[in-house]
Amino acid sequence: MKLSIVDQSPVSSGSTPAEALHNTIELARLADRLGYERYWIAEHHAIDSFASPAPEVLIARVAAETSAIRVGAGGILLPHYSPLKVAEVFRMLHALHPGRIDLGLGRAPGGTARETYALRRDRGERIHAHAHADDFTEQLTELLAFLYSDFPANHPFAKIKVTPAMPGVPPVWLLGSSPWSASAAAHFGLPYAFAHFIDPEPTRPAVESYRLQFKPSRYLSAPRAIVALGVLCADTEQEAQRLLGSARLFRRRIQQGIAGPIPSLEEAERELGPYQAPVRMEASEWPRYVVGAPEQVKGMLTRMAGDLHLEELMVVTIVHDHQARMRSYELLAQAFDLAHRLVQEG
């Protein structure tokens, strides 16, 4: 099975956003050496918890610092941008790193209503009158036409040449955490990445409906899905559960509307009490966070992938200690023998 990473560039309490960005670069180098399939960078706006509002900038740096791993956006929040500009940015990345760039797209705002308004492409009367107007489908159609030079001959954009003109195009993935995104990915015939770590309840119906509704396209002949979930791996289950305290407190604070840096274990113990027993963060078919020693984690991930008929899972790890995060990905790679698979495929 293939494993990949989605990185939100978390900012730990007591550190700076600059340190978080350098941590992303260090983790990407490690993932490249360990044999992970792809490394996607998320987009968040005006939040102290995460350091990357511009994934395309970080993608360029990460791709330059690595050699084999695919690098991409997880994802570009398309409602904030011009489709032509997104096409140009990712054609540029593709020209610099051909065959290694993924373009993941999302519909979420990535911030509060205030930031969403500030990021709007159009603040005219139409937007004021229809505050929730959603033209994502039209945007996606336009972006694909720019990337694949696929406008009808009589379309006003048909003569626009997207540069740099290079053979091939970065594959476009649709990201989401709802049935809507599953239906949209199926309709457009695009690969689909479901964010189980955001909402674990609709995972199975979303993946199954995507496969059921999928329409083959010029982009993809058969359905292809990834599920992204939280993973925390340590040398022992007790240590993994202890480290999870930061993520548990962070999530509770987010639910309370407090979007600060990732809390330390000391903060977690003060607010949540000392570690006592394994905690499953949610009741669902599969937990939002898979936590434990390497073989435990491998077993749970393998079962989930088997149940959903997936060939690839994407993992996100939120802990306060960057070295513990690095160690988690290292143990996971060893459990799945990713380096051996990389040598065989290479």
Residue pairs with C-beta under 8 A, 6 or more apart in sequence:
1 301
1 302
1 305
1 310
1 311
1 312
1 313
1 336
2 37
2 311
2 312
2 313
2 341
3 36
3 37
3 312
3 313
3 314
3 315
3 332
3 333
3 336
3 338
4 36
4 37
4 38
4 39
4 40
4 70
4 226
4 312
4 313
4 314
4 315
5 27
5 28
5 31
5 36
5 38
5 39
5 40
5 314
5 315
5 316
5 329
6 40
6 41
6 42
6 74
6 228
6 314
6 315
6 316
7 24
7 27
7 28
7 39
7 40
7 41
7 42
7 52
7 74
7 316
8 42
8 44
8 49
8 50
8 52
8 316
8 318
9 17
9 20
9 21
9 23
9 24
9 41
9 42
9 50
9 51
9 52
9 58
10 20
10 49
10 50
10 51
10 261
10 262
10 318
11 17
11 19
11 20
11 48
11 49
11 50
11 51
11 261
11 262
12 19
12 20
12 261
12 262
12 264
12 320
12 321
12 322
13 260
13 261
13 262
13 263
13 264
13 267
13 320
14 261
14 264
15 261
17 51
18 51
20 50
20 51
21 51
21 52
21 58
23 322
23 325
24 41
24 51
24 52
24 58
24 62
25 61
25 62
25 65
26 322
26 326
27 322
27 325
27 326
27 329
28 39
28 62
28 65
28 66
28 69
28 71
29 65
29 66
30 326
30 329
30 330
31 39
31 66
31 69
31 329
32 39
32 66
32 67
32 68
32 69
33 339
34 329
34 330
34 333
34 338
34 339
35 333
35 338
35 339
35 340
35 341
35 342
36 69
36 329
36 333
36 338
37 69
37 70
37 312
38 69
38 70
38 71
38 72
38 102
38 314
39 62
39 66
39 69
39 70
39 71
39 72
40 71
40 72
40 73
40 74
40 75
40 102
40 104
40 314
41 52
41 55
41 58
41 59
41 62
41 71
41 72
41 73
41 74
42 50
42 52
42 55
42 73
42 74
42 75
43 52
43 53
43 54
43 55
43 73
43 75
43 76
43 77
43 106
43 110
44 50
44 52
44 53
44 110
44 111
45 53
45 109
45 110
45 111
45 115
45 119
46 53
46 111
46 112
46 114
46 115
47 111
47 259
48 259
48 260
48 261
49 250
49 254
49 259
49 260
49 261
49 262
52 58
53 110
55 73
55 74
55 75
55 76
56 73
56 76
56 89
56 90
56 93
59 71
59 72
59 73
59 93
59 101
60 93
60 96
62 71
63 71
63 93
63 96
63 97
63 100
63 101
64 96
64 97
68 342
68 346
69 100
70 100
70 101
70 102
71 97
71 100
71 101
71 102
72 101
72 102
72 103
72 104
72 170
72 173
73 102
73 103
73 104
73 105
74 104
74 175
74 193
74 228
74 314
75 103
75 104
75 105
75 106
75 173
75 175
75 193
76 86
76 103
76 104
76 105
76 106
77 105
77 106
77 107
77 108
77 109
77 110
78 86
78 105
78 106
78 107
78 136
78 139
78 140
78 143
79 107
79 109
79 134
79 135
79 136
79 139
80 109
80 110
80 119
80 120
80 121
81 121
82 121
83 139
83 140
83 142
83 143
83 146
84 142
84 146
84 157
84 160
84 162
86 103
86 143
87 143
87 146
87 147
87 162
88 162
88 163
90 101
90 103
90 147
90 170
91 147
91 162
91 163
91 164
91 165
91 166
91 169
91 170
92 164
93 101
93 170
94 101
94 166
94 168
94 169
94 170
95 164
95 166
98 166
98 167
98 168
99 168
101 170
102 170
102 171
102 173
103 170
103 171
103 172
103 173
104 172
104 173
104 174
104 175
104 193
105 140
105 143
105 172
105 173
105 174
105 175
106 175
106 176
107 134
107 136
107 176
107 180
107 181
109 115
109 116
109 119
111 119
117 123
120 127
126 133
127 133
136 184
137 184
140 174
140 184
140 188
142 157
143 172
144 150
144 172
144 188
144 219
145 151
145 155
145 157
146 157
146 160
146 162
147 162
147 169
147 170
147 172
148 169
148 218
148 219
149 162
150 218
151 157
151 158
152 158
171 191
171 219
172 190
172 191
172 219
173 190
173 191
173 192
173 193
173 226
174 181
174 184
174 185
174 188
174 190
174 191
174 192
174 193
175 181
175 192
175 193
175 194
175 195
176 182
176 184
176 185
176 192
176 193
176 194
176 195
176 206
177 194
177 195
177 196
177 198
177 199
177 202
177 206
178 199
178 202
178 206
179 202
179 205
179 206
179 209
181 192
181 194
181 206
182 192
182 194
182 205
182 206
182 207
182 209
182 210
182 213
183 209
183 210
183 213
185 191
185 192
185 210
185 214
186 192
186 209
186 210
186 211
186 212
186 213
186 214
186 215
186 223
187 213
187 215
188 215
188 217
188 219
189 214
189 215
189 216
189 217
189 218
189 219
189 220
190 217
190 219
190 220
191 220
191 223
191 224
191 225
191 226
192 207
192 210
192 223
192 224
192 225
192 226
193 225
193 226
193 227
193 228
193 314
194 203
194 206
194 207
194 210
194 225
194 226
194 227
194 228
195 228
196 203
196 227
196 228
196 229
196 286
196 288
197 228
197 229
197 230
197 288
197 289
197 316
200 229
200 282
200 284
200 285
200 286
200 287
200 288
201 284
203 227
203 284
203 285
203 286
203 308
204 285
204 307
204 308
207 225
207 227
207 308
207 310
210 223
210 225
211 223
211 225
214 222
214 223
216 222
225 308
225 310
226 310
226 312
226 313
226 314
227 304
227 305
227 308
227 310
227 313
227 314
228 313
228 314
228 315
228 316
229 286
229 288
229 289
229 290
229 304
229 313
229 314
229 315
229 316
230 247
230 288
230 289
230 290
230 315
230 316
230 317
230 318
231 289
231 290
231 291
231 297
231 301
231 315
231 316
231 317
231 328
231 332
232 240
232 243
232 244
232 247
232 289
232 290
232 291
232 317
232 319
232 328
233 240
233 291
233 292
233 293
233 294
233 297
233 327
233 328
233 329
233 331
233 332
233 335
234 240
234 242
234 243
234 292
234 293
234 324
234 327
234 328
234 331
235 293
235 294
235 331
236 293
237 278
237 291
237 292
237 293
237 296
238 275
240 291
240 292
240 293
240 297
240 328
241 275
241 277
241 278
241 279
241 291
241 292
242 265
242 275
243 265
243 319
243 321
243 324
244 279
244 289
244 291
244 319
245 265
245 268
245 269
245 272
245 275
246 262
246 263
246 264
246 265
246 267
246 268
246 318
246 319
246 320
247 262
247 281
247 289
247 318
247 319
248 268
248 272
248 279
248 281
249 263
249 267
249 268
249 271
249 272
250 262
250 263
250 318
251 281
252 271
252 272
253 259
253 260
253 263
262 318
262 319
262 320
263 271
263 320
264 320
265 320
265 321
269 275
278 291
280 287
281 287
281 288
281 289
282 288
286 300
286 304
286 307
287 300
290 297
290 300
290 301
290 304
291 297
292 300
294 331
294 332
294 334
294 335
295 335
297 331
297 332
297 335
298 332
298 335
298 336
301 313
304 310
304 313
305 311
305 312
305 313
315 329
315 332
317 325
317 328
317 329
318 325
319 325
319 328
333 339
